[in-house]
Structure formats: C-alpha cells, structure tokens
C-alpha cells in the first residue's frame, strides 16, 4: 500500500497532466516569482518599512510549502523509473544530489539555519534570491534566458563600475548585483560539479563519478565557470587588485556559449574543420611572408627607416592583406605601390576563403544534425506507433537544442507518422503493429526454447 501511495504521489507531482497538478505547478511557479521579486526589492531596501513584516511572513510561508514539496518528492522519488533500479536508500541519495534536489536544499536550508542560529540579514537576503533556480524544474529555458540576462547585466555593470561618477552614485547597487551574480554563478558551478556524473551519455562514465567530475573540471565550460567566480574570491583575499579584478570579471561573458545555440554551433564547426582552417591560415601566412620579402626589396632603399626589416614590412603586408590599411606605413616607390595593389586584391580572395569554408561547414552540420534527428524520430515512431507525451516532450527538447522550432519538430513528427504504412496501429488495441510483431517473435522464440528444454 505504501508503495502504491508513493507511486501515485510521484506520478501526480512529476508526470500528471490533470488540472489539479497543473494548478499546483502554477502556484509553485507564482510563489517563486513573487518571492524572487519581493526579496530582491527587500534586499535593495526598496520595500516600505510598513511592509517588511509582510514580505518576511510571505517568504516564510513559501519556504514551508517548498519544504513540504521537497519532502514529498524525496519520499516518492524511489518510484521513478531510474530509482527503482537503485533501491530506496540510494534512490533518495541520488535525488538529493541531483540538480533539482540540490536547488531545493539551497532554497529551504538557509531559512531553517536562520531559525536554529541567526545569520546576518544581508547573507540571508542574498541566499533568498537563489529561489529563482527552482524554475529550472518547470522552465529550464527560462532559467537559461535569465542566466544570460544576468551575465549581460554583470558585464555591463563591471564596465560601469570603472566610471568614477557612476561608482560614487550607484556603488551600493552595483555591489549588490555583483554579490548576487557571484553567488548564483558559484551555486551553478557547485551544482554542475556535484551532478556532473549525470552528464555522461555512456554508462561507463556514470559508473565513475570521480572521473566524470574531473572531466567537467578540465572541460572548456568547466574552466570558464571556474574563472567566472574565481577573480571575486582572489580579490577578497587581496591576491589581485581592483583593476585586474574588473578586467577579469569580463570573462563571465564566455558563459553565454553554454546557452546560445549559434555560438555552440560555431565552436563545433570550428573544431570539426580545424584542419581546413589551419590550411587556409597556412596559405595566408605563406602569401604574407612572400609579399613581405618582395615589398622589402622594393622599399628598403627608398624608406630605410620605415621598411627597416622584413618583420617590420610584414606588419604593413598583414594590414594591407586584411584590407585594414592603418595608414601609419605606406609605400612610396612605383613598384612598391603596384605590388601593394596586388596584395589588396589577394587580400579579398584570402579573406573570402575562410568565410566560404565556414558557411559550407555550418550548412553541412545543420543538415547532418537534422537528418540524424529525423532518423531518431522515425525509430521512435516505429517502436511506439503513437508517441507518448513524455517521449514527444523529450524530442521537442532535443530538437530545440539543434535549433529547430516546436512547429518544425511537430511537422517532422507528423510527416514521419504518415510517411509509411509500416507505422500503422492495430485498429483494436491501438498498439503499433511492429510492436505486436516483435512481441510475437519474442514469444515464439521463448516457446521454442522451452520446448527444447
């Protein structure tokens, strides 16, 4: 009976599409939004004095509701498909150290710590803002957008902080936003490190959590996440000064790569076509070195101070080859000017070469990703017949990750569903005919094996 109740509770709170479940999720989402706005205004001292107690009471009631939600999830999580294979104890341990479990703990623990042993109010206010992370369970895209917005605000504020007049007038606001950004990025880094065991697609990596964490630490995004928060702590321990800290804070802009499909696509293509781009760069450097020698021969006698050496001439050739032309160095001889014109024309060709390679590589990558995604949809439809809602939502998320809109994904699913009669369903039971055939084949094989025994 207890197992049945846990299963019903888990299905209701995680998988159910009933009106009560939908209204409950909307209530929790509303509480998160209202708490985030109210506690942000409270921390910035924007809330009038007469409403301070109301904000604190509302926050306390919300935390109690979130605690009840966490307790129900922790009690019933052992009935999830994944936890059933791990047992009750390890199923709950894995849930606690999952991304959503850690977020729930970060939201509710400061409230109870403050009751047991009062903590400074400004620290509690800063931790209260982390409640916005609870939206990750319901709207992970919204969290991505909000993190991108926070990254942009943090970078802009770090630039404004170097202006003395703005620093004097809005210094407290800039520092508060800085604290919030560092706390959120540190929490994100800690959650990603702890849950990095779940990132690996292969079971070998999931069986080796230490290896998975080391892979994350030394990955490109892991290093960017670390250096997004490390300068703040180095500055607090007086290891670096304020000027270096303000410059290093701009590193946080690299975190946008994780949330931008276009930037991820560009980096993937550059990595895949590294050899081709290296060949194009090698050709460009060979042209530049050859042209430097020619220009040096033509211009050395006429301008020995300007074109004093081949490396000095190389600077002029690169500026001309890339069609920049700063104008600080110019040729004066007829042959030098003629050859400079040839370099400008060659520069247009050399510049167009990487652009064409990049455009073709991006188009091929998008086409290959779409074809692979369409094949995955066809296999899913061939297996299920009619896609379950959970499988369809997973396909929508995967399609969005490669740049497809929901309408495009639904069109692909609809086309794949009607493209072949092999995907037809049984008119009596609604089951996929392929699934029925595969089950009959399995039953036949099992019966034959029993007869042999």
C-alpha positions in Angstrom: 0.0 0.0 0.0 2.9 2.3 0.9 4.5 1.6 -2.5 1.2 2.3 -4.3 0.8 5.7 -2.5 4.4 6.7 -3.3 3.8 5.8 -7.0 0.6 7.8 -7.1 2.3 10.8 -5.4 5.3 10.7 -7.8 3.1 10.4 -10.9 0.9 13.3 -9.6 3.8 15.7 -8.8 6.0 14.8 -11.8 4.1 13.2 -14.6 0.4 14.0 -14.2 -1.3 16.4 -16.6 -4.5 16.7 -14.5 -6.0 20.1 -13.8 -5.1 19.8 -10.1 -1.4 19.0 -10.9 -1.2 21.8 -13.4 -2.7 24.4 -10.9 -0.3 23.2 -8.2 2.7 23.7 -10.6 1.4 27.2 -11.5 1.0 28.0 -7.8 4.6 27.0 -7.1 5.9 28.9 -10.1 4.0 32.0 -8.9 5.4 31.7 -5.4 8.9 31.5 -6.9 8.4 34.6 -9.0 6.8 36.7 -6.2 9.4 35.6 -3.7 12.2 36.5 -6.0 10.8 40.0 -6.8 9.9 40.7 -3.1 13.2 39.5 -1.6 15.2 41.4 -4.3 13.3 44.6 -3.5 13.7 43.9 0.2 17.5 43.4 -0.1 17.8 46.7 -2.1 15.8 48.5 0.6 13.0 49.5 -1.9 10.2 47.9 0.2 8.5 50.5 2.5 9.1 49.9 6.2 5.4 49.0 6.9 5.6 46.0 4.5 8.8 44.4 5.8 6.9 42.0 8.1 4.5 41.1 5.3 7.4 40.2 3.0 9.1 38.1 5.7 5.9 36.3 6.5 5.2 35.6 2.9 8.7 34.3 2.4 8.4 32.0 5.5 5.1 30.5 4.3 6.5 29.9 0.8 9.6 28.2 2.3 7.3 25.9 4.4 5.4 25.0 1.3 8.6 24.3 -0.6 9.8 22.2 2.3 6.6 20.1 2.1 7.1 19.7 -1.7 10.7 18.6 -1.2 9.6 16.1 1.5 7.0 14.6 -0.8 9.5 14.4 -3.7 12.1 12.8 -1.5 9.6 10.3 -0.2 8.2 9.3 -3.5 11.2 9.6 -5.8 12.1 5.9 -5.2 9.2 5.0 -7.5 10.7 6.8 -10.5 11.9 4.6 -13.4 15.5 5.4 -12.7 15.4 5.0 -8.9 13.6 1.6 -9.0 16.8 0.0 -10.1 18.8 1.6 -7.3 16.8 0.8 -4.2 15.1 3.2 -1.7 18.2 4.4 0.1 20.4 5.1 -3.0 17.4 6.3 -5.0 16.8 9.1 -2.4 20.6 9.9 -2.1 20.8 10.3 -5.9 17.7 12.5 -5.9 19.2 14.7 -3.1 22.4 15.2 -5.2 20.6 15.7 -8.4 20.3 19.3 -9.8 16.7 19.7 -8.7 17.3 18.2 -5.3 20.3 20.5 -4.6 18.3 23.5 -5.8 15.5 22.6 -3.4 18.0 22.3 -0.5 19.7 25.6 -1.3 16.3 27.3 -1.2 15.0 25.9 2.1 18.1 25.3 4.2 19.0 29.0 4.9 15.5 29.5 6.4 16.0 26.7 8.9 19.6 27.6 9.6 18.4 31.1 10.4 15.9 29.7 12.9 18.5 27.5 14.7 21.3 30.0 14.6 20.6 33.5 13.3 22.7 34.5 10.4 23.5 38.1 9.2 20.4 39.5 7.4 22.2 40.5 4.3 23.6 37.0 3.8 20.0 35.6 4.3 18.7 38.1 1.8 21.3 37.2 -0.8 20.5 33.5 -0.4 16.8 34.2 -0.7 17.3 35.4 -4.2 18.5 31.9 -5.2 14.9 30.8 -5.1 14.7 31.7 -8.8 16.6 28.5 -9.5 13.5 26.5 -8.7 12.1 27.4 -12.1 14.7 25.1 -13.6 12.3 22.1 -12.8 9.5 23.7 -14.8 11.0 26.1 -17.3 14.7 25.3 -17.8 14.6 27.6 -20.9 13.5 30.5 -18.7 16.4 29.8 -16.4 18.8 29.8 -19.3 17.4 33.2 -20.5 17.6 34.6 -17.0 21.2 33.5 -16.6 22.1 35.0 -20.0 20.4 38.2 -18.8 22.4 38.1 -15.5 25.6 37.6 -17.4 24.9 40.6 -19.6 24.0 42.8 -16.6 27.1 41.7 -14.7 29.4 42.5 -17.7 27.7 45.9 -18.2 27.9 46.8 -14.5 31.5 45.8 -14.4 32.2 48.2 -17.2 30.1 51.0 -15.5 31.9 50.4 -12.2 35.1 51.8 -13.7 33.4 55.2 -14.2 34.0 57.2 -11.1 30.8 59.2 -11.2 28.6 56.1 -11.6 30.6 54.3 -8.9 30.0 57.2 -6.4 26.3 57.5 -7.1 25.3 53.8 -7.6 28.1 51.9 -5.9 25.8 50.1 -3.4 23.5 48.8 -6.3 26.5 47.7 -8.4 28.0 45.8 -5.4 24.7 44.1 -4.6 24.3 43.0 -8.2 27.9 41.8 -8.1 27.2 39.7 -4.9 24.1 38.2 -6.4 25.8 37.3 -9.7 28.8 35.7 -7.9 26.6 33.8 -5.6 24.4 32.5 -8.4 27.4 31.6 -10.6 29.1 29.9 -7.6 25.9 27.9 -6.9 25.6 26.9 -10.5 29.2 25.8 -10.6 28.8 23.7 -7.4 25.6 22.1 -8.7 27.2 21.3 -12.1 30.2 19.8 -10.4 28.2 17.7 -8.0 25.8 16.5 -10.7 28.4 16.1 -13.4 28.1 12.3 -13.0 24.7 12.6 -14.8 26.2 14.4 -17.8 27.9 11.4 -19.4 25.9 9.6 -22.1 27.7 6.3 -21.7 27.2 4.1 -18.6 31.0 3.8 -18.1 31.2 7.5 -17.2 28.1 7.2 -15.0 29.7 4.4 -13.0 32.8 6.5 -12.4 31.6 9.7 -10.7 35.1 11.0 -9.8 36.2 10.6 -13.5 33.1 12.5 -14.6 33.8 15.3 -12.2 37.4 15.6 -13.3 36.2 15.7 -17.0 33.9 18.6 -16.1 36.6 20.5 -14.2 39.0 20.4 -17.1 36.5 20.9 -19.8 36.2 24.2 -21.6 32.9 25.2 -19.9 34.2 24.0 -16.5 37.2 26.2 -16.8 35.0 29.2 -17.9 32.6 28.5 -15.0 35.6 28.5 -12.5 37.2 31.7 -13.8 33.8 33.4 -13.8 33.8 33.4 -10.0 37.5 32.9 -9.1 38.5 36.6 -9.5 36.0 37.7 -6.9 37.5 35.4 -4.2 41.0 36.3 -5.3 40.2 40.0 -4.8 38.7 39.4 -1.4 41.9 37.7 -0.3 43.9 40.6 -1.7 45.7 38.3 -4.2 44.7 40.7 -7.1 43.9 44.4 -7.1 40.7 46.1 -8.1 41.8 47.0 -11.6 42.8 43.4 -12.5 39.6 42.2 -10.9 37.4 44.5 -13.1 39.1 43.2 -16.2 38.8 39.6 -15.2 35.1 40.0 -14.5 34.5 40.3 -18.2 35.5 36.6 -18.6 31.9 35.8 -17.4 30.7 36.8 -20.9 32.1 33.5 -22.2 29.4 31.6 -20.2 26.9 32.7 -22.8 28.4 30.0 -25.1 26.5 27.4 -23.0 23.1 29.0 -23.6 23.5 30.2 -27.2 22.9 27.6 -29.9 24.5 29.8 -32.5 27.8 30.1 -30.6 27.8 26.4 -29.8 27.3 25.6 -33.5 30.1 28.0 -34.5 32.5 26.4 -32.0 31.5 22.9 -33.0 32.1 23.7 -36.7 35.4 25.4 -36.0 36.6 22.4 -34.0 35.4 19.9 -36.7 37.0 21.9 -39.6 40.2 22.8 -37.7 42.4 21.2 -40.3 40.8 23.0 -43.1 41.1 26.4 -41.3 44.7 25.6 -40.4 45.4 25.0 -44.1 43.7 28.3 -45.1 45.7 30.1 -42.3 48.9 28.5 -43.6 48.3 29.7 -47.1 47.6 33.2 -45.8 50.8 33.3 -43.8 52.8 32.0 -46.8 51.4 34.8 -49.0 52.1 37.4 -46.3 55.7 36.2 -45.9 56.4 36.1 -49.6 54.8 39.5 -50.1 56.9 40.9 -47.2 60.1 39.9 -48.9 59.1 41.5 -52.2 57.9 44.8 -50.6 61.1 44.9 -48.5 63.2 44.6 -51.7 61.3 47.4 -53.4 61.1 49.8 -50.4 64.2 49.4 -48.3 66.5 51.8 -50.3 63.7 54.5 -50.6 62.5 54.2 -47.0 65.2 52.5 -44.9 63.7 53.9 -41.6 60.1 52.7 -42.3 60.8 49.4 -44.0 63.9 48.6 -41.9 63.4 44.9 -41.8 61.3 42.0 -43.2 59.3 41.7 -39.8 58.6 45.4 -39.9 57.4 45.0 -43.5 55.3 42.0 -42.5 53.2 44.3 -40.3 52.5 46.5 -43.4 51.6 43.5 -45.6 49.2 42.0 -43.0 47.4 45.3 -42.6 47.2 45.6 -46.4 46.3 41.9 -46.9 43.4 42.1 -44.5 42.2 45.3 -46.2 42.6 47.3 -42.9 45.2 49.8 -44.0 46.0 51.8 -40.9 48.0 54.4 -42.9 50.9 54.6 -40.5 53.2 52.9 -43.0 52.9 53.5 -46.8 54.9 52.6 -49.9 56.4 55.3 -52.0 58.1 53.6 -54.9 56.2 52.8 -58.1 56.9 49.0 -57.9 56.0 49.0 -54.2 52.7 50.7 -54.8 51.9 48.4 -57.7 52.7 45.3 -55.6 50.6 46.8 -52.7 47.6 46.9 -55.1 48.2 43.3 -55.9 48.3 42.5 -52.2 44.9 44.3 -51.6 43.3 42.2 -54.4 44.8 39.0 -53.0 43.5 40.0 -49.6 39.9 39.9 -50.8 40.5 36.4 -52.1 42.3 35.2 -48.9 39.6 36.7 -46.7 36.8 35.1 -48.7 38.4 31.6 -48.4 37.7 31.0 -44.7 34.3 32.6 -44.9 33.3 30.2 -47.7 34.7 27.2 -45.7 32.8 28.3 -42.6 29.5 28.8 -44.4 29.7 25.4 -46.1 30.7 23.6 -42.9 27.8 25.2 -40.9 25.3 24.3 -43.6 26.6 20.7 -43.7 26.5 20.4 -39.9 22.9 21.7 -39.7 21.8 19.3 -42.5 23.6 16.3 -40.8 22.1 17.2 -37.4 18.6 17.4 -38.9 18.9 14.2 -40.7 20.1 12.4 -37.6 17.2 13.9 -35.6 14.7 12.8 -38.3 16.1 9.2 -38.1 15.7 9.2 -34.4 12.0 10.3 -34.7 11.4 7.6 -37.3 12.9 4.9 -35.0 10.8 6.2 -32.0 7.6 6.1 -34.1 8.5 2.6 -35.4 8.8 1.5 -31.8 5.9 3.2 -30.2 3.5 3.7 -33.1 1.9 6.7 -31.4 4.5 8.8 -29.5 3.8 9.1 -25.7 3.7 12.7 -24.4 6.8 12.2 -22.4 8.8 10.9 -25.4 7.4 13.8 -27.5 8.5 16.3 -25.0 12.0 14.8 -24.9 12.1 15.0 -28.7 10.9 18.6 -28.6 13.7 19.5 -26.2 16.3 17.7 -28.3 15.1 19.4 -31.5 15.2 22.8 -29.8 18.8 22.1 -28.8 19.8 21.8 -32.5 17.9 25.0 -33.5 14.6 23.6 -34.6 11.3 25.3 -33.5 8.5 23.4 -32.0 6.3 23.8 -35.1 9.1 22.4 -37.3 9.6 19.4 -35.0 5.8 18.7 -34.9 5.8 18.8 -38.7 8.7 16.3 -38.9 6.8 14.0 -36.4 3.6 14.3 -38.4 5.4 13.6 -41.7 7.2 10.6 -40.2 3.9 9.2 -38.7 2.1 9.3 -42.1 5.0 8.5 -44.5 4.8 4.7 -44.3 2.2 2.1 -43.6 4.8 0.3 -41.5 3.9 2.7 -38.7 0.2 1.8 -38.6 -1.5 0.9 -35.4 -3.8 -2.0 -34.7 -7.4 -0.9 -35.0 -8.5 -3.0 -32.0 -5.9 -2.3 -29.3 -4.1 0.8 -30.7 -0.7 -0.9 -30.3 1.9 -0.5 -33.0 1.8 -3.4 -35.4 5.6 -3.5 -35.4 5.5 -3.8 -31.6 2.9 -6.6 -31.9 5.0 -8.4 -34.4 8.2 -8.1 -32.3 6.3 -9.4 -29.2 5.0 -12.4 -31.2 8.6 -13.0 -32.4 9.8 -12.9 -28.8 7.0 -15.2 -27.6 7.7 -17.7 -30.4 11.4 -17.7 -29.5 10.7 -18.3 -25.8 8.2 -21.1 -26.6 10.8 -22.8 -28.8 13.4 -22.6 -26.2 11.0 -24.1 -23.6 10.1 -27.0 -26.0 13.8 -27.8 -26.5 14.2 -28.0 -22.7 
